[in-house]
Amino acid sequence: MNGREVRWVGALGRGGQSIRIVPELDLVVVVTAGYYQDYSPRAGQVQYGVFRDVLRAIPA
C-alpha cells in the first residue's frame, strides 16, 4: 500500500466473490460479482484490482 507492506486475510469464492480484511487499517473489502463461468487468470486479476485500488485510495 503506497510502498508499505500491508497484511491481510481473506476468502475467495466462486464467481468473483471475495472478502479481504486488513486489521491494522480497520478495513474490510467485500466484492460480490457474478462471472461464474470465467475461470481465467484475468478474472482473478480484475477481482484483486478492486482490493488494490481501495488500498491505494487510503491516505498514507
Gaussian input, Z-matrix of N, CA and C with variables (Angstrom, degrees):
# hf/3-21g

backbone

0 1
 N
 C     1     B1
 C     2     B2     1     A1
 N     3     B3     2     A2     1     D1
 C     4     B4     3     A3     2     D2
 C     5     B5     4     A4     3     D3
 N     6     B6     5     A5     4     D4
 C     7     B7     6     A6     5     D5
 C     8     B8     7     A7     6     D6
 N     9     B9     8     A8     7     D7
 C    10    B10     9     A9     8     D8
 C    11    B11    10    A10     9     D9
 N    12    B12    11    A11    10    D10
 C    13    B13    12    A12    11    D11
 C    14    B14    13    A13    12    D12
 N    15    B15    14    A14    13    D13
 C    16    B16    15    A15    14    D14
 C    17    B17    16    A16    15    D15
 N    18    B18    17    A17    16    D16
 C    19    B19    18    A18    17    D17
 C    20    B20    19    A19    18    D18
 N    21    B21    20    A20    19    D19
 C    22    B22    21    A21    20    D20
 C    23    B23    22    A22    21    D21
 N    24    B24    23    A23    22    D22
 C    25    B25    24    A24    23    D23
 C    26    B26    25    A25    24    D24
 N    27    B27    26    A26    25    D25
 C    28    B28    27    A27    26    D26
 C    29    B29    28    A28    27    D27
 N    30    B30    29    A29    28    D28
 C    31    B31    30    A30    29    D29
 C    32    B32    31    A31    30    D30
 N    33    B33    32    A32    31    D31
 C    34    B34    33    A33    32    D32
 C    35    B35    34    A34    33    D33
 N    36    B36    35    A35    34    D34
 C    37    B37    36    A36    35    D35
 C    38    B38    37    A37    36    D36
 N    39    B39    38    A38    37    D37
 C    40    B40    39    A39    38    D38
 C    41    B41    40    A40    39    D39
 N    42    B42    41    A41    40    D40
 C    43    B43    42    A42    41    D41
 C    44    B44    43    A43    42    D42
 N    45    B45    44    A44    43    D43
 C    46    B46    45    A45    44    D44
 C    47    B47    46    A46    45    D45
 N    48    B48    47    A47    46    D46
 C    49    B49    48    A48    47    D47
 C    50    B50    49    A49    48    D48
 N    51    B51    50    A50    49    D49
 C    52    B52    51    A51    50    D50
 C    53    B53    52    A52    51    D51
 N    54    B54    53    A53    52    D52
 C    55    B55    54    A54    53    D53
 C    56    B56    55    A55    54    D54
 N    57    B57    56    A56    55    D55
 C    58    B58    57    A57    56    D56
 C    59    B59    58    A58    57    D57
 N    60    B60    59    A59    58    D58
 C    61    B61    60    A60    59    D59
 C    62    B62    61    A61    60    D60
 N    63    B63    62    A62    61    D61
 C    64    B64    63    A63    62    D62
 C    65    B65    64    A64    63    D63
 N    66    B66    65    A65    64    D64
 C    67    B67    66    A66    65    D65
 C    68    B68    67    A67    66    D66
 N    69    B69    68    A68    67    D67
 C    70    B70    69    A69    68    D68
 C    71    B71    70    A70    69    D69
 N    72    B72    71    A71    70    D70
 C    73    B73    72    A72    71    D71
 C    74    B74    73    A73    72    D72
 N    75    B75    74    A74    73    D73
 C    76    B76    75    A75    74    D74
 C    77    B77    76    A76    75    D75
 N    78    B78    77    A77    76    D76
 C    79    B79    78    A78    77    D77
 C    80    B80    79    A79    78    D78
 N    81    B81    80    A80    79    D79
 C    82    B82    81    A81    80    D80
 C    83    B83    82    A82    81    D81
 N    84    B84    83    A83    82    D82
 C    85    B85    84    A84    83    D83
 C    86    B86    85    A85    84    D84
 N    87    B87    86    A86    85    D85
 C    88    B88    87    A87    86    D86
 C    89    B89    88    A88    87    D87
 N    90    B90    89    A89    88    D88
 C    91    B91    90    A90    89    D89
 C    92    B92    91    A91    90    D90
 N    93    B93    92    A92    91    D91
 C    94    B94    93    A93    92    D92
 C    95    B95    94    A94    93    D93
 N    96    B96    95    A95    94    D94
 C    97    B97    96    A96    95    D95
 C    98    B98    97    A97    96    D96
 N    99    B99    98    A98    97    D97
 C   100   B100    99    A99    98    D98
 C   101   B101   100   A100    99    D99
 N   102   B102   101   A101   100   D100
 C   103   B103   102   A102   101   D101
 C   104   B104   103   A103   102   D102
 N   105   B105   104   A104   103   D103
 C   106   B106   105   A105   104   D104
 C   107   B107   106   A106   105   D105
 N   108   B108   107   A107   106   D106
 C   109   B109   108   A108   107   D107
 C   110   B110   109   A109   108   D108
 N   111   B111   110   A110   109   D109
 C   112   B112   111   A111   110   D110
 C   113   B113   112   A112   111   D111
 N   114   B114   113   A113   112   D112
 C   115   B115   114   A114   113   D113
 C   116   B116   115   A115   114   D114
 N   117   B117   116   A116   115   D115
 C   118   B118   117   A117   116   D116
 C   119   B119   118   A118   117   D117
 N   120   B120   119   A119   118   D118
 C   121   B121   120   A120   119   D119
 C   122   B122   121   A121   120   D120
 N   123   B123   122   A122   121   D121
 C   124   B124   123   A123   122   D122
 C   125   B125   124   A124   123   D123
 N   126   B126   125   A125   124   D124
 C   127   B127   126   A126   125   D125
 C   128   B128   127   A127   126   D126
 N   129   B129   128   A128   127   D127
 C   130   B130   129   A129   128   D128
 C   131   B131   130   A130   129   D129
 N   132   B132   131   A131   130   D130
 C   133   B133   132   A132   131   D131
 C   134   B134   133   A133   132   D132
 N   135   B135   134   A134   133   D133
 C   136   B136   135   A135   134   D134
 C   137   B137   136   A136   135   D135
 N   138   B138   137   A137   136   D136
 C   139   B139   138   A138   137   D137
 C   140   B140   139   A139   138   D138
 N   141   B141   140   A140   139   D139
 C   142   B142   141   A141   140   D140
 C   143   B143   142   A142   141   D141
 N   144   B144   143   A143   142   D142
 C   145   B145   144   A144   143   D143
 C   146   B146   145   A145   144   D144
 N   147   B147   146   A146   145   D145
 C   148   B148   147   A147   146   D146
 C   149   B149   148   A148   147   D147
 N   150   B150   149   A149   148   D148
 C   151   B151   150   A150   149   D149
 C   152   B152   151   A151   150   D150
 N   153   B153   152   A152   151   D151
 C   154   B154   153   A153   152   D152
 C   155   B155   154   A154   153   D153
 N   156   B156   155   A155   154   D154
 C   157   B157   156   A156   155   D155
 C   158   B158   157   A157   156   D156
 N   159   B159   158   A158   157   D157
 C   160   B160   159   A159   158   D158
 C   161   B161   160   A160   159   D159
 N   162   B162   161   A161   160   D160
 C   163   B163   162   A162   161   D161
 C   164   B164   163   A163   162   D162
 N   165   B165   164   A164   163   D163
 C   166   B166   165   A165   164   D164
 C   167   B167   166   A166   165   D165
 N   168   B168   167   A167   166   D166
 C   169   B169   168   A168   167   D167
 C   170   B170   169   A169   168   D168
 N   171   B171   170   A170   169   D169
 C   172   B172   171   A171   170   D170
 C   173   B173   172   A172   171   D171
 N   174   B174   173   A173   172   D172
 C   175   B175   174   A174   173   D173
 C   176   B176   175   A175   174   D174
 N   177   B177   176   A176   175   D175
 C   178   B178   177   A177   176   D176
 C   179   B179   178   A178   177   D177

   B1=1.4485
   B2=1.5169
   B3=1.3020
   B4=1.4584
   B5=1.5278
   B6=1.3410
   B7=1.4567
   B8=1.5194
   B9=1.3000
   B10=1.4646
   B11=1.5268
   B12=1.3131
   B13=1.4656
   B14=1.5225
   B15=1.3354
   B16=1.4613
   B17=1.5190
   B18=1.3057
   B19=1.4664
   B20=1.5238
   B21=1.3345
   B22=1.4509
   B23=1.5195
   B24=1.3026
   B25=1.4608
   B26=1.5213
   B27=1.3096
   B28=1.4476
   B29=1.5049
   B30=1.3037
   B31=1.4573
   B32=1.5193
   B33=1.3150
   B34=1.4597
   B35=1.5185
   B36=1.3084
   B37=1.4554
   B38=1.5119
   B39=1.2841
   B40=1.4637
   B41=1.5251
   B42=1.3055
   B43=1.4564
   B44=1.5163
   B45=1.3226
   B46=1.4525
   B47=1.5147
   B48=1.3125
   B49=1.4584
   B50=1.5305
   B51=1.3262
   B52=1.4590
   B53=1.5119
   B54=1.3128
   B55=1.4554
   B56=1.5204
   B57=1.3133
   B58=1.4623
   B59=1.5229
   B60=1.3291
   B61=1.4634
   B62=1.5204
   B63=1.3253
   B64=1.4635
   B65=1.5298
   B66=1.3475
   B67=1.4652
   B68=1.5356
   B69=1.3317
   B70=1.4631
   B71=1.5329
   B72=1.3134
   B73=1.4639
   B74=1.5237
   B75=1.3316
   B76=1.4662
   B77=1.5258
   B78=1.3322
   B79=1.4603
   B80=1.5227
   B81=1.3236
   B82=1.4644
   B83=1.5194
   B84=1.3418
   B85=1.4625
   B86=1.5219
   B87=1.3225
   B88=1.4613
   B89=1.5248
   B90=1.3253
   B91=1.4604
   B92=1.5182
   B93=1.3128
   B94=1.4633
   B95=1.5200
   B96=1.2852
   B97=1.4550
   B98=1.5173
   B99=1.3190
   B100=1.4487
   B101=1.5055
   B102=1.3220
   B103=1.4658
   B104=1.5296
   B105=1.3109
   B106=1.4634
   B107=1.5183
   B108=1.3049
   B109=1.4645
   B110=1.5275
   B111=1.3183
   B112=1.4630
   B113=1.5238
   B114=1.3222
   B115=1.4643
   B116=1.5251
   B117=1.3288
   B118=1.4523
   B119=1.5281
   B120=1.3307
   B121=1.4660
   B122=1.5349
   B123=1.3087
   B124=1.4641
   B125=1.5299
   B126=1.3009
   B127=1.4642
   B128=1.5271
   B129=1.3161
   B130=1.4633
   B131=1.5149
   B132=1.3127
   B133=1.4673
   B134=1.5276
   B135=1.3096
   B136=1.4571
   B137=1.5194
   B138=1.3099
   B139=1.4573
   B140=1.5257
   B141=1.3338
   B142=1.4629
   B143=1.5328
   B144=1.3276
   B145=1.4548
   B146=1.5197
   B147=1.3147
   B148=1.4649
   B149=1.5269
   B150=1.3220
   B151=1.4682
   B152=1.5266
   B153=1.3149
   B154=1.4684
   B155=1.5271
   B156=1.3274
   B157=1.4560
   B158=1.5248
   B159=1.3182
   B160=1.4648
   B161=1.5251
   B162=1.3242
   B163=1.4734
   B164=1.5231
   B165=1.3192
   B166=1.4610
   B167=1.5271
   B168=1.3108
   B169=1.4511
   B170=1.5358
   B171=1.3240
   B172=1.4660
   B173=1.5235
   B174=1.3177
   B175=1.4726
   B176=1.5349
   B177=1.3196
   B178=1.4802
   B179=1.5063
   A1=107.93
   A2=116.46
   A3=121.34
   A4=111.84
   A5=116.16
   A6=122.01
   A7=114.70
   A8=118.24
   A9=123.45
   A10=109.66
   A11=116.58
   A12=119.70
   A13=109.60
   A14=115.20
   A15=121.41
   A16=107.79
   A17=116.58
   A18=120.94
   A19=109.39
   A20=114.52
   A21=119.89
   A22=109.48
   A23=115.49
   A24=122.65
   A25=106.15
   A26=115.46
   A27=116.57
   A28=113.43
   A29=113.28
   A30=121.40
   A31=107.77
   A32=115.17
   A33=121.72
   A34=108.51
   A35=116.08
   A36=119.73
   A37=112.26
   A38=115.13
   A39=122.51
   A40=110.29
   A41=115.82
   A42=121.03
   A43=114.86
   A44=117.44
   A45=119.90
   A46=114.78
   A47=117.09
   A48=120.05
   A49=108.66
   A50=117.10
   A51=119.34
   A52=110.72
   A53=114.47
   A54=122.23
   A55=106.13
   A56=115.52
   A57=120.94
   A58=107.30
   A59=115.89
   A60=122.69
   A61=108.33
   A62=115.73
   A63=122.18
   A64=106.68
   A65=116.78
   A66=120.03
   A67=114.59
   A68=118.20
   A69=119.24
   A70=112.97
   A71=117.07
   A72=121.05
   A73=112.41
   A74=117.41
   A75=121.54
   A76=110.26
   A77=115.13
   A78=121.74
   A79=111.16
   A80=115.15
   A81=122.49
   A82=106.60
   A83=116.11
   A84=121.52
   A85=107.38
   A86=116.55
   A87=122.30
   A88=108.28
   A89=115.69
   A90=121.19
   A91=107.76
   A92=115.67
   A93=120.28
   A94=105.80
   A95=116.14
   A96=121.69
   A97=109.22
   A98=116.60
   A99=119.11
   A100=114.70
   A101=118.04
   A102=118.87
   A103=109.63
   A104=115.10
   A105=122.04
   A106=114.54
   A107=118.07
   A108=119.53
   A109=112.95
   A110=118.14
   A111=121.57
   A112=109.71
   A113=116.57
   A114=122.16
   A115=111.36
   A116=116.48
   A117=120.71
   A118=110.90
   A119=116.93
   A120=120.09
   A121=111.78
   A122=117.01
   A123=120.74
   A124=111.46
   A125=117.68
   A126=120.95
   A127=110.29
   A128=117.19
   A129=121.15
   A130=112.14
   A131=116.89
   A132=120.69
   A133=110.76
   A134=116.46
   A135=120.17
   A136=109.85
   A137=116.93
   A138=121.19
   A139=110.91
   A140=117.93
   A141=120.78
   A142=110.26
   A143=116.95
   A144=121.04
   A145=113.00
   A146=117.52
   A147=121.28
   A148=109.19
   A149=116.92
   A150=121.88
   A151=110.49
   A152=116.92
   A153=121.96
   A154=110.44
   A155=117.05
   A156=120.22
   A157=112.10
   A158=117.27
   A159=120.02
   A160=109.52
   A161=117.51
   A162=120.18
   A163=111.45
   A164=117.37
   A165=120.74
   A166=112.86
   A167=117.40
   A168=121.77
   A169=113.10
   A170=116.67
   A171=120.66
   A172=108.88
   A173=117.34
   A174=119.68
   A175=110.92
   A176=115.16
   A177=120.72
   A178=111.69
   D1=110.10
   D2=179.91
   D3=49.23
   D4=44.11
   D5=178.97
   D6=84.20
   D7=2.49
   D8=-178.10
   D9=-114.58
   D10=137.95
   D11=177.24
   D12=-74.91
   D13=131.91
   D14=179.08
   D15=-124.83
   D16=125.06
   D17=178.81
   D18=-87.12
   D19=139.73
   D20=178.73
   D21=-143.43
   D22=160.05
   D23=173.08
   D24=-127.52
   D25=155.32
   D26=-179.22
   D27=-170.61
   D28=-177.70
   D29=178.05
   D30=-140.08
   D31=139.33
   D32=178.73
   D33=-115.87
   D34=136.76
   D35=-178.08
   D36=-124.48
   D37=178.98
   D38=-178.30
   D39=-68.05
   D40=141.89
   D41=174.52
   D42=78.52
   D43=13.92
   D44=177.97
   D45=95.15
   D46=5.83
   D47=177.27
   D48=-70.33
   D49=138.17
   D50=176.62
   D51=-157.51
   D52=155.66
   D53=171.43
   D54=-138.21
   D55=131.11
   D56=178.05
   D57=-129.64
   D58=133.69
   D59=-176.30
   D60=-120.26
   D61=128.47
   D62=177.85
   D63=-118.55
   D64=92.13
   D65=-174.23
   D66=-56.45
   D67=-41.93
   D68=-175.20
   D69=-67.75
   D70=-17.05
   D71=177.87
   D72=-106.57
   D73=2.59
   D74=-174.14
   D75=50.64
   D76=47.26
   D77=-172.87
   D78=-122.09
   D79=136.27
   D80=171.72
   D81=-129.49
   D82=127.17
   D83=177.74
   D84=-117.34
   D85=120.57
   D86=-179.07
   D87=-118.02
   D88=132.77
   D89=176.47
   D90=-121.27
   D91=124.18
   D92=172.11
   D93=-112.27
   D94=119.43
   D95=-175.61
   D96=-129.80
   D97=178.27
   D98=-176.67
   D99=-141.47
   D100=29.71
   D101=178.70
   D102=-94.26
   D103=71.94
   D104=-172.58
   D105=-71.40
   D106=-19.45
   D107=-177.63
   D108=-102.41
   D109=-0.38
   D110=-176.64
   D111=-101.23
   D112=104.11
   D113=-179.81
   D114=-106.91
   D115=17.24
   D116=-176.57
   D117=-75.07
   D118=158.18
   D119=175.51
   D120=-58.79
   D121=-32.71
   D122=-179.61
   D123=-61.45
   D124=-37.55
   D125=179.21
   D126=-61.55
   D127=-42.66
   D128=177.38
   D129=-65.58
   D130=-36.28
   D131=179.24
   D132=-65.98
   D133=-40.24
   D134=179.16
   D135=-64.29
   D136=-44.58
   D137=-179.73
   D138=-61.96
   D139=-44.75
   D140=178.29
   D141=-65.71
   D142=-32.22
   D143=178.99
   D144=-58.35
   D145=-35.39
   D146=177.13
   D147=-60.80
   D148=-47.77
   D149=179.57
   D150=-61.70
   D151=-46.48
   D152=-179.36
   D153=-60.15
   D154=-43.11
   D155=-178.56
   D156=-66.42
   D157=-36.32
   D158=176.17
   D159=-63.66
   D160=-44.97
   D161=178.66
   D162=-61.05
   D163=-41.52
   D164=-179.51
   D165=-65.53
   D166=-24.14
   D167=-178.44
   D168=-80.22
   D169=-12.08
   D170=-179.35
   D171=-82.04
   D172=127.57
   D173=179.50
   D174=-61.46
   D175=142.48
   D176=-179.16
   D177=-70.71

